[in-house]
Amino acid sequence: MDTVTVSPKYQVVIPKNIRTSMKLRPGQKMKIIEYDGRIELIPDKSIEDMKGFLRGINTDFAREDDRL
């Protein structure tokens, strides 16, 4: 777990190993939420970036009667 410091302008630097593994880019937008006493940053991805992200998902399960 990395530790970051909040600057006087309330800015933080995302550590390089996280930027690299998450494939973050300069200028990329992120959603930020406060959840259960912590801050979460969620990369905002375009529709093009989302293409194929569900490939290989398991669809073999029993559906409820009122579902298609």
Secondary structure, 3 states (H helix, E strand, C coil): CCCCCCCCCCCCCCCHHHHHHCCCCCCCCEEEEEECCEEEEEECCCHHHHCCCCCCCCCCCCCCCCCC
